[in-house]
Amino acid sequence: MADTDQVTNPGQGADEARAGSGSSLSPMDKLNSGLSGDEEGADEFGGSESLLSQDEIDSLLGFGRTGDNENTLAGIQAIVNSALVSYERLPMLEVICDRLVRMLSTSLRNFTSDSVEVTLDSISATRFGDYLNSIPLPAMLGVFKAEEWDNYGLLTVDSSLVYSVVDVLLGGRRGAAAMRVEGRPYTTIERGLLERMIKIVLEDLSAAFDPLSPVTFSFDRLETNPRFAMIARQANAAVLISFRIDMDDHGGRLELVIPYATLEPVRDLLIQMFMGEKFGRDSIWQTRLASELWLTDVYIQAVLDEVVLKLSDVINWKVGTQILLNAEPNAPVELRCGEVSMFHGIVGRKRDSIAVKVQERLFQEGI
């Protein structure tokens, strides 16, 4: 009877064998075993020993980090984010950041009455949602608005810089590390002092943009929860500018996040590779070009009249064919330069040449 059951149900024993051997495998191992072919092929190459380990799978999918830098991505995530890293280079933004560093060094020294050193760490591209998820809490997030560009940006101050500024402004001891009190929200005094510092940073940022394009960055609100600082979609690309602020033995990081949509009105100015006297404008060449344009020869056409004819009639034209125009003997003639109508005039004669006397200007000044 047992033999009959084995004959009538040939797959039962195989199913039980697979269930028994697969019970100790993880779901990812099962997937790899299914993709590797039949069981005989797996046994030939060593069975489960040929499968990827969990660390290798994490590295392949990009969940792990490679190298000493925590911001280095690996695997599929590196491929997905590679297009974002090279989204668009803005050379003039680096010049603006250098100006901002010099201005901030002076402004923060006057604000804190202490020795302050500001350094530019990096300028990179990131997704706005990824940046919000990577902010170490607690932190202060200042939302500001670019008035002329009608869009928003984000200024993040980490907790180390918050407590350092409060300690310096309220008379903390020199040389002592700033005290950090975890597990409580920021007080009204701390928020007030940080709001003053953020306004100073925004004033210097506006001044740094002035040679390129005048813009006013106005403080909008102060948030401590990243969910309430959503100024753009999570998938939108943004420019991340990181600064390091050191005050004696303590300090912290200040990060400026500007979505690419905010910079769109001045994109053509930011992508300039070189800066002339006025950010790419050379007054000497402008003067030279303008003087040469006045000496340029242009062709002026005197159009008496225009008629619309069939193509078949034009093909049948012969020498001596007459074309009837609707113009009268004293009808005005239109003077054109290319496709632009310039003047109206009357046909006449001057000595042995046919001339046109200009009577009306058709184009506007400045065109």
Secondary structure, DSSP 4 states (H G I P E B T S, - for coil): -HHHHHHH-HHHHHHHHHHHHHTTS-HHHHHHHHHT--HHHHHHTTGGGGSPPHHHHHHHHT-S--SS-TT---HHHHHHHHHHHTS---HHHHHHHHHHHHHHHHHHHHHHTS-EEEEEEEEEEEEHHHHHHHPPSSEEEEEEEETTTTEEEEEEEEHHHHHHHHHHHTTPPTTPPPP---SSPPPHHHHHHHHHHHHHHHHHHHHHHTTT----EEEEEEESSGGGG--S-TTSEEEEEEEEEEETTEEEEEEEEEEHHHHGGGHHHHT-SS--TTSS--HHHHHHHHHHHHT-----EEE-------HHHHHT--TT--------TT--EEEEETTEEEEEEEEEEETTEEEEEEEEE-SPTT-
